[in-house]
Amino acid sequence: MKPSDRIFCALDTVETASAVALAKKLQGTVGGVKLGLEFYCANGADGFKAVAETGMPIFLDLKFHDIPNTVAGAIRAVAPLGPKILTIHTQGGPEMMRRAAETAAEEASKHGNDKPWVAGVTILTSMDGDDLQAIGVNDAVADQVARLAGLAHKSGLDGMVCSPREITLARQATAPDFKLVVPGIRPVGSAAGDQKRVMTPAEAVTAGADVLVIGRPITQADDPAAAARAIAGSINS
Ligand SMILES: O=c1ccn([C@@H]2O[C@H](COP(=O)(O)O)[C@@H](O)[C@H]2O)c(=O)[nH]1
């Protein structure tokens, strides 16, 4: 796999036209784009379809977190769009994750699409140990991520979302082919912003990340395609 193919650029905007323009500019410099809550709440399925028309593979990052029946219904609703990756929260528990995985597989075959990877979000990369304690989780971030990783794998998910700092332990708690989707990526010199558990692109790939999710270091650059190329180059070297 080329280093650039591992990069999914987060298009966090409410404007379909900006997302489409950026997706076009990034053609050939990244493996796909990510549409998340901000974009989908503003533009819904029509916005998704407009970006999909550029030909870019799409990671639909809606982080479903609800009872099993509701999450299954949400997956049925977005499955016809044919996303390459979908996210749910692992904290919804094993039954919710099982239903999500089953539903994604059934719906993909019904609509003639490739089965999306269903990836479980563990602990958001914007959180640290103090944030976990504040919500009543007294374990260290690493221990909680390892627990959720094992649960996600046993529940039939295709992969998980974790910070680059937990890649090694996530791999140990799952399997060699379990997809590790990794935000919290900051090239040397980039502002961390609200991200608390970060590493550089090269460090994350060396540790074993399958997909690097990178937003602002690309989208806020003067030349986003050049920024994406520089990131891919840093992974290569
Ligand atoms: O734990 C998580 C889960 C998802 N994200 C998403 O990734 C991007 C990161 O964007 P940057 O601009 O590179 O910080 C963003 O869309 C988040 O919603 C995450 O950061 N952490």
The ligand as a Gaussian input file, in Angstrom:
#p B3LYP/6-31G(d) Opt

LIG

0 1
 O      -11.122000       9.667000      18.876000
 C      -11.379000      10.318000      17.843000
 C      -12.339000       9.941000      16.933000
 C      -12.551000      10.699000      15.815000
 N      -11.846000      11.818000      15.584000
 C      -12.120000      12.579000      14.340000
 O      -10.928000      12.660000      13.550000
 C      -10.779000      13.953000      12.992000
 C       -9.468000      14.539000      13.437000
 O       -9.326000      15.828000      12.928000
 P       -8.046000      16.741000      13.222000
 O       -8.418000      18.050000      12.606000
 O       -6.883000      16.067000      12.556000
 O       -7.868000      16.832000      14.701000
 C      -12.006000      14.770000      13.401000
 O      -12.911000      14.755000      12.330000
 C      -12.589000      14.007000      14.584000
 O      -14.002000      14.055000      14.597000
 C      -10.893000      12.206000      16.476000
 O      -10.222000      13.252000      16.301000
 N      -10.682000      11.436000      17.589000

